[in-house]
Amino acid sequence: QFAIQIEGPSFTPPTNTAIVDGQVLTFSVEPGIYTVTETSPGAGWVTTYTVNSIDRTTNGVVNLLNENNATLAATPISGQVFRDFNSDGLITANGTITDTGVANVTITAYDKAGNNVGSAVTDVNGDYTINPTGDGPYRIEFSDLPEGYAPTTHGTANGTSVQFVNSAADASTINLGVGYPEEYCQDNPAFCTNMLLAGDINNTAPTQTLFQIDYEATADATTVVGNTSLGTKAQVGTTYGLAYNANNDSLYASAYLKRHAGLGPNGLGAIYEVTDASTASPGTPALLVDLVAAGIDLGQASVPSNAARGLGAPTAPTHDTAVYPLIGKVGLGDIDFSNEDHLLWATNLFEKTLLRIPVDAPTNISEFAIPNPSCQGGDYRPFGVKVYRGNVYVGIICDAQNLNTQAHLQAIVYKFDPGSSAFTTLFSTPLTYAKGSAYSAVAVCDPVGRQWYPWLDTLPTECATSTFTGAKTLIHPQPMLTDIEFDVDGAMILGLRDRLGDQGGNYNFGLNTNDSTTTYSVISGGDVLRAANVNGTFVLESNGTVGTLSGGVGNGEGPDGGEFYVGDGRIETGGAIVHQETSLGGLALLPGRTELVMTAFDPTDGGIALTGGVAFLSNITGAKTRGLLVYDRVFNSSNFGKAAGLGDVELLCDQAPIEIGNRVWDDIDGDGEQDAGEPGLNGLTVTLQTPTGISTTTTSGDGNYYFSVDAYTSYTITVATPDEYQLTLANAVALDAVNLFSNDAISDTIDSDALLVNGMPTILYTTGSAGQNNHGLDFGFTQPVAGQVDILNVAPSLPTVSLGNRVWYDTNNNGIVDGAEQNVA
C-alpha cells in the first residue's frame, strides 16, 4: 500500500489517500496545475511518473489548463469614440451625416493574465492612443460614457464596448460608436409642417393643413414640393404646435388662435392625433383630448365662434376684431413629446402654465405654474416648449406692452425638472439689438423692420402700399419665443415668431369694421438666434460669432452688429436680400446633418414671393443650404403669404434600434472571463425566442452574433453546447450579489451570462427602452481537460547468495565427516 498526496492551486486543499497494486483512483478537481507525489512503504523503491505520456521521473506535474501561448509584442492601440447619430456602425465625416467625436471616454487594455497594461481618455475629437506596458494579445474595454449615452449598432467602424487585439493590424482601428437614444434619427425621415388657412374650416379650397414631406425631397425654387396630406382644415382647423410619438407613429397637432383663421371642430383646447403619420397612408386625424372639456382654462370665454368672428370663404376678407388682441395670450402655444415617458407637454398661454398630458390617459392632466420673471413694463408670455435629455424647456418673452419701451423686451428660457417640478432660469437676453430688415426694398419700410417692438394690440401704421393689388403693407415685429432646439454640440437655438404675422393676414381687412375696402398684407419679421454652451452656461451669439463658429459677421442684422444665421433671409434673383428675416419661428434639427430646419416665408432664393415653406440653414456657417416651397402665392386672402402662413416643423424620427449580442467564445482557462487571446467560436447556431416566434443566426468573425429586437420585451437566447465542450462558469465578474444577473451593457460585458436550463445553455434577457443596446450577452464554453498519472513502483534489489554444502556417506553415523568416509556423487 502506497500513500498518495495531490497538491493543487492555492484555493484547493491537498488530497491525501492511499493506493494498492493495480488500483485506479479518479479525482474531480478545478482547472489548474497539480503535483502528485507518492510515499513508498520502505526504502529502495523506485517510482516512475508518466503524465499524459510525458515522463516525470520525480513527481507527477499535472497541467489541467489548455493554455494559449500566442504572444503579440507590445504595440500602440488607437481609435476613436464617435457619436453614431444614425446608428449605422460607420464613422461618416462631411457626408449626409457627419459623426463627431466624444471626449472623456476611458479606454483600458488588459493582457492575457488580466493585468491592466495601459489606459487613455479620449480627446475633444474622440481620439485616443494607448502604449501598452506589456505584451499582448489585449482585451480592450470602454468605460465612463457620458451620462445618457449607450453603444450603438455594431458595424465596420463600431466594434462594441469590448474588443480584442490579436495582431498589430488590428490595433489602429479600435473604435466605438455611441449615441443618445432619444436623439436618434434615421437617414431620411419625413417631416411635418402645418399650413394656416384663412376662412371658416368648412368652406372651399385650399383645404390641406398638415403636410408630410421627405427630408431629402427636392423641388425647384418655384414649385411646391411633393408631399402627403396628414389633415385638412375641416379635420383639425388652425394649428401651431406639432409633436411626434415614435412609440406608435402618431403625430399630435394642437389648436392655435390666429386672426382670420378658423379653429378646428373641437375648438381652442383641441389636440389632434394622426396615426401612421410617417407612412404613405396615414390615418384620419382624430381628437386626442379636448383640454377645455378636461377642465383647463385656456381663455376660451373671450374667443367667439368661427361664425361669430365672421369667417367664411377663404377669399373673402374679414375683420375678426375680437381675436386681434388675444394673439399669443389665449389658447395653446407649442407642444413637444417625451418618447421615454409617453408624455405630451404643452404651454397654456392664458394661465401661463406648463401642461403634462399622458397620452395613454390624456385627461389625467397636470398643470405647473410657469414662474413670473418680474418683467418690467409688461407681462410675461410663455410659448415654446422643448423636451431635451430628461428636462423640459420653456421659452418666454417679456412683452413690454404696458410701458411700450423696447428696453424692457426680453427672451427667457426656463428649465423644468419633471422629477422635482422645479423651474430654473437657464438663459435670458434683451431683445434690443438691431435685426435684419423685414422689407428693405422700400425706403420707408426698411428701418421699421430692423428692430423688435413691444407687443401692440392696435393696428400699426402701414409703411407702404403693395404694387401687386394695392394692399397696404404692415411691418411691426413683435417677438414670440415659439420654439427651442439643441444642437449636437449643446448649443441652444431659439425660434422667434413675429406676433403681427398672426394678428394680420394677406390682403385682408383691418380693424375698422366700417371699412370693408382697405386691405392689408403683413410682412413678418421673425428671427433665429444661437447661444453656445460654454461649460453649462449659454452665451448668446455676438456679431455673427457663437462659440468657435462664425456666420454673418458685421452684417448689421443681429446682436452686437452681426448674426450667425445669415441665411435666414431671401436672396432675390439679382442678389439683393429684400427680406433679411423670414423666420416664422418653427424649428427642427436632425442630429448629424449639421443644419437647422426653419419655417419661413419666401424660403427659396430666387423663387416666388408670397410663398411659404422651410429653409435649411447650416449650423457651421449659418448660410442657407436649400429651401422648399410648401404653399404657392395667391393674390387674395386665402393663405397668409408673408404673414406667418406656417406653424411648427417636426421630424418624424423612428425609435432608436436595439441590438443585442454578441460573443460565443472558447474559455480556455475556464474562469468565466473573456481573456485576451481566447478565441471566438464560429459557425454555431444562436437561437432567439421572441414573443412571436424564433429567429436564428450563426456566429462569425470572432464568435460574434447579433439580433435586432424590440424595447421592453423578454427574450430567451440559446446556444447548443459544442462537441467536446462544456458551459463555463456564469457571471464570474458580477458586480455584487444584488447585480449577479445585471447584464449591464457597459460594466458586465466580459463574463459568460448563460446558465443551463433543461440542459441547454440559456440567457434570459429583457430589453429596456429604445436604443439601449447590449453587446455583453456572452456564452463561454470550455473544453474539459484531464491529467492521467501512471505510477510504476519497482521494489528494492536484494543481495545474491549461494546455498549448499557437502553430501557424504556417514558410515559410523556420528554426523562428522571422518577421514575415510566418501562423498556422494
Secondary structure as the mmCIF struct_conf table of DSSP 4:
data_model
#
loop_
_struct_conf.conf_type_id
_struct_conf.id
_struct_conf.beg_label_comp_id
_struct_conf.beg_label_asym_id
_struct_conf.beg_label_seq_id
_struct_conf.end_label_comp_id
_struct_conf.end_label_asym_id
_struct_conf.end_label_seq_id
STRN STRN1 PHE A 2 GLU A 7
TURN_TY1_P TURN_TY1_P1 SER A 10 PHE A 11
BEND BEND1 THR A 12 THR A 12
STRN STRN2 THR A 15 ILE A 19
TURN_TY1_P TURN_TY1_P2 ASP A 21 GLY A 22
BEND BEND2 PRO A 31 GLY A 32
STRN STRN3 ILE A 33 THR A 39
BEND BEND3 PRO A 41 GLY A 42
TURN_TY1_P TURN_TY1_P3 ALA A 43 GLY A 44
STRN STRN4 VAL A 46 VAL A 51
TURN_TY1_P TURN_TY1_P4 ASN A 52 SER A 53
STRN STRN5 ILE A 54 ARG A 56
BEND BEND4 THR A 57 THR A 58
STRN STRN6 GLY A 60 ASN A 63
STRN STRN7 LEU A 72 LEU A 72
STRN STRN8 ILE A 77 ARG A 83
TURN_TY1_P TURN_TY1_P5 PHE A 85 ASN A 86
BEND BEND5 ASP A 88 GLY A 89
BEND BEND6 ASN A 94 ILE A 97
STRN STRN9 THR A 100 GLY A 101
BEND BEND7 ASN A 104 ASN A 104
STRN STRN10 THR A 106 TYR A 110
TURN_TY1_P TURN_TY1_P6 LYS A 112 ALA A 113
STRN STRN11 ASN A 116 VAL A 121
TURN_TY1_P TURN_TY1_P7 VAL A 124 ASN A 125
BEND BEND8 GLY A 126 GLY A 126
STRN STRN12 ASP A 127 ILE A 130
BEND BEND9 THR A 133 GLY A 134
STRN STRN13 GLY A 136 GLY A 136
STRN STRN14 TYR A 138 SER A 143
HELX_LH_PP_P HELX_LH_PP_P1 LEU A 145 PRO A 146
TURN_TY1_P TURN_TY1_P8 GLU A 147 GLY A 148
STRN STRN15 ALA A 150 PRO A 151
STRN STRN16 GLY A 155 GLY A 155
TURN_TY1_P TURN_TY1_P9 THR A 156 ALA A 157
STRN STRN17 ASN A 158 ASN A 158
BEND BEND10 SER A 161 SER A 161
STRN STRN18 VAL A 162 VAL A 165
BEND BEND11 SER A 167 SER A 167
HELX_RH_3T_P HELX_RH_3T_P1 ALA A 168 ASP A 170
TURN_TY1_P TURN_TY1_P10 ALA A 171 SER A 172
STRN STRN19 LEU A 176 GLY A 179
HELX_RH_3T_P HELX_RH_3T_P2 PRO A 181 GLU A 183
BEND BEND12 ASP A 187 ASN A 188
STRN STRN20 ALA A 190 MET A 195
STRN STRN21 GLY A 199 GLY A 199
TURN_TY1_P TURN_TY1_P11 ILE A 201 ASN A 202
BEND BEND13 ASN A 203 ALA A 205
STRN STRN22 GLN A 208 ASP A 214
TURN_TY1_P TURN_TY1_P12 TYR A 215 GLU A 216
TURN_TY1_P TURN_TY1_P13 ALA A 221 THR A 222
BEND BEND14 THR A 223 THR A 223
STRN STRN23 VAL A 224 VAL A 224
HELX_LH_PP_P HELX_LH_PP_P2 VAL A 225 GLY A 226
STRN STRN24 THR A 228 THR A 232
HELX_RH_AL_P HELX_RH_AL_P1 LYS A 233 VAL A 236
STRN STRN25 GLY A 237 GLY A 237
BEND BEND15 THR A 238 THR A 238
STRN STRN26 THR A 239 ASN A 245
TURN_TY1_P TURN_TY1_P14 ALA A 246 ASP A 249
STRN STRN27 SER A 250 ALA A 255
STRN STRN28 LYS A 258 LYS A 258
TURN_TY1_P TURN_TY1_P15 ARG A 259 HIS A 260
STRN STRN29 ALA A 261 ALA A 261
STRN STRN30 LEU A 263 LEU A 263
TURN_TY1_P TURN_TY1_P16 PRO A 265 ASN A 266
TURN_TY1_P TURN_TY1_P17 LEU A 268 GLY A 269
STRN STRN31 ALA A 270 VAL A 274
TURN_TY1_P TURN_TY1_P18 THR A 275 SER A 278
BEND BEND16 THR A 279 SER A 281
HELX_LH_PP_P HELX_LH_PP_P3 PRO A 282 PRO A 285
STRN STRN32 ALA A 286 ASP A 290
TURN_TY1_P TURN_TY1_P19 LEU A 291 GLY A 295
BEND BEND17 GLY A 299 GLY A 299
HELX_RH_3T_P HELX_RH_3T_P3 GLN A 300 SER A 302
TURN_TY1_P TURN_TY1_P20 ASN A 306 GLY A 310
TURN_TY1_P TURN_TY1_P21 PRO A 314 THR A 315
BEND BEND18 ALA A 316 ALA A 316
TURN_TY1_P TURN_TY1_P22 THR A 321 VAL A 323
HELX_RH_3T_P HELX_RH_3T_P4 TYR A 324 LEU A 326
TURN_TY1_P TURN_TY1_P23 ILE A 327 LYS A 329
BEND BEND19 VAL A 330 GLY A 331
STRN STRN33 LEU A 332 SER A 338
TURN_TY1_P TURN_TY1_P24 ASN A 339 HIS A 342
STRN STRN34 LEU A 343 ASN A 348
TURN_TY1_P TURN_TY1_P25 LEU A 349 LYS A 352
STRN STRN35 THR A 353 PRO A 358
TURN_TY1_P TURN_TY1_P26 VAL A 359 ASP A 360
BEND BEND20 ALA A 361 ALA A 361
TURN_TY1_P TURN_TY1_P27 PRO A 362 THR A 363
STRN STRN36 SER A 366 ALA A 369
HELX_LH_PP_P HELX_LH_PP_P4 ILE A 370 ASN A 372
BEND BEND21 GLN A 376 GLY A 378
STRN STRN37 TYR A 380 TYR A 388
TURN_TY1_P TURN_TY1_P28 ARG A 389 GLY A 390
STRN STRN38 ASN A 391 CYS A 398
TURN_TY1_P TURN_TY1_P29 GLN A 401 ASN A 404
HELX_RH_3T_P HELX_RH_3T_P5 GLN A 406 HIS A 408
STRN STRN39 GLN A 410 ASP A 417
TURN_TY1_P TURN_TY1_P30 PRO A 418 SER A 421
STRN STRN40 ALA A 422 PRO A 430
BEND BEND22 TYR A 433 TYR A 433
BEND BEND23 ALA A 438 ALA A 438
BEND BEND24 ALA A 441 VAL A 442
TURN_TY1_P TURN_TY1_P31 ALA A 443 ASP A 446
HELX_RH_3T_P HELX_RH_3T_P6 PRO A 447 GLY A 449
BEND BEND25 ARG A 450 GLN A 451
BEND BEND26 ASP A 457 THR A 458
HELX_LH_PP_P HELX_LH_PP_P5 LEU A 459 GLU A 462
STRN STRN41 ALA A 464 THR A 465
TURN_TY1_P TURN_TY1_P32 THR A 467 THR A 469
HELX_LH_PP_P HELX_LH_PP_P6 ALA A 471 ALA A 471
STRN STRN42 LYS A 472 LEU A 474
STRN STRN43 PRO A 479 PHE A 486
TURN_TY1_P TURN_TY1_P33 VAL A 488 ASP A 489
BEND BEND27 GLY A 490 GLY A 490
STRN STRN44 MET A 492 ASP A 498
TURN_TY1_P TURN_TY1_P34 ARG A 499 ARG A 499
HELX_RH_AL_P HELX_RH_AL_P2 LEU A 500 GLN A 503
BEND BEND28 ASN A 506 TYR A 507
STRN STRN45 ASN A 508 PHE A 509
BEND BEND29 LEU A 511 LEU A 511
TURN_TY1_P TURN_TY1_P35 THR A 513 ASN A 514
BEND BEND30 THR A 517 THR A 517
STRN STRN46 THR A 519 VAL A 522
STRN STRN47 ASP A 527 VAL A 534
TURN_TY1_P TURN_TY1_P36 ASN A 535 GLY A 536
STRN STRN48 THR A 537 LEU A 540
STRN STRN49 SER A 542 SER A 542
TURN_TY1_P TURN_TY1_P37 ASN A 543 GLY A 544
STRN STRN50 THR A 545 VAL A 546
TURN_TY1_P TURN_TY1_P38 GLY A 547 THR A 548
STRN STRN51 LEU A 549 SER A 550
BEND BEND31 GLY A 551 GLY A 551
STRN STRN52 GLY A 552 GLY A 552
TURN_TY1_P TURN_TY1_P39 VAL A 553 GLY A 554
BEND BEND32 ASN A 555 GLY A 558
HELX_RH_3T_P HELX_RH_3T_P7 PRO A 559 GLY A 561
STRN STRN53 GLU A 563 GLU A 563
BEND BEND33 PHE A 564 PHE A 564
HELX_RH_3T_P HELX_RH_3T_P8 VAL A 566 ASP A 568
BEND BEND34 GLY A 569 GLY A 569
STRN STRN54 ARG A 570 ILE A 571
TURN_TY1_P TURN_TY1_P40 THR A 573 GLY A 574
BEND BEND35 GLY A 575 GLY A 575
STRN STRN55 ILE A 577 HIS A 579
BEND BEND36 GLN A 580 GLN A 580
STRN STRN56 SER A 583 LEU A 589
TURN_TY1_P TURN_TY1_P41 PRO A 591 GLY A 592
BEND BEND37 ARG A 593 ARG A 593
STRN STRN57 GLU A 595 PHE A 601
BEND BEND38 ASP A 602 ASP A 602
BEND BEND39 THR A 604 THR A 604
TURN_TY1_P TURN_TY1_P42 ASP A 605 GLY A 606
BEND BEND40 GLY A 607 GLY A 607
BEND BEND41 ALA A 609 LEU A 610
STRN STRN58 GLY A 612 SER A 618
TURN_TY1_P TURN_TY1_P43 ASN A 619 THR A 621
STRN STRN59 LYS A 624 TYR A 631
BEND BEND42 PHE A 635 ASN A 639
TURN_TY1_P TURN_TY1_P44 GLY A 641 LYS A 642
BEND BEND43 ALA A 643 ALA A 643
STRN STRN60 LEU A 646 LEU A 652
HELX_LH_PP_P HELX_LH_PP_P7 CYS A 653 PRO A 657
STRN STRN61 ILE A 658 ASP A 666
TURN_TY1_P TURN_TY1_P45 ILE A 668 ASP A 669
BEND BEND44 ASP A 671 GLY A 672
STRN STRN62 GLU A 673 GLU A 673
TURN_TY1_P TURN_TY1_P46 ALA A 676 GLY A 677
HELX_LH_PP_P HELX_LH_PP_P8 GLU A 678 PRO A 679
STRN STRN63 GLY A 680 GLY A 680
BEND BEND45 GLY A 683 GLY A 683
STRN STRN64 THR A 685 THR A 690
TURN_TY1_P TURN_TY1_P47 PRO A 691 THR A 692
STRN STRN65 GLY A 693 THR A 698
STRN STRN66 SER A 700 SER A 700
TURN_TY1_P TURN_TY1_P48 GLY A 701 GLY A 703
STRN STRN67 ASN A 704 VAL A 709
TURN_TY1_P TURN_TY1_P49 ALA A 711 TYR A 712
STRN STRN68 SER A 714 VAL A 719
HELX_LH_PP_P HELX_LH_PP_P9 ALA A 720 PRO A 722
TURN_TY1_P TURN_TY1_P50 ASP A 723 GLU A 724
STRN STRN69 GLN A 726 LEU A 727
BEND BEND46 ALA A 730 ASN A 731
TURN_TY1_P TURN_TY1_P51 ALA A 732 VAL A 733
BEND BEND47 LEU A 735 ALA A 737
TURN_TY1_P TURN_TY1_P52 VAL A 738 PHE A 741
TURN_TY1_P TURN_TY1_P53 ALA A 745 SER A 747
BEND BEND48 ASP A 748 ASP A 748
BEND BEND49 ILE A 750 ILE A 750
STRN STRN70 ASP A 751 ASP A 751
STRN STRN71 LEU A 755 VAL A 757
TURN_TY1_P TURN_TY1_P54 ASN A 758 GLY A 759
STRN STRN72 MET A 760 THR A 766
BEND BEND50 SER A 769 SER A 769
TURN_TY1_P TURN_TY1_P55 ALA A 770 GLY A 771
STRN STRN73 ASN A 774 ASN A 774
STRN STRN74 PHE A 779 THR A 782
STRN STRN75 VAL A 789 VAL A 794
HELX_LH_PP_P HELX_LH_PP_P10 ALA A 795 THR A 800
STRN STRN76 TRP A 808 TRP A 808
TURN_TY1_P TURN_TY1_P56 THR A 811 ASN A 812
BEND BEND51 ASN A 814 ILE A 816
TURN_TY1_P TURN_TY1_P57 GLY A 819 ALA A 820
HELX_LH_PP_P HELX_LH_PP_P11 GLU A 821 GLN A 822
STRN STRN77 ASN A 823 ASN A 823
HELX_LH_PP_P HELX_LH_PP_P12 VAL A 824 VAL A 824
#
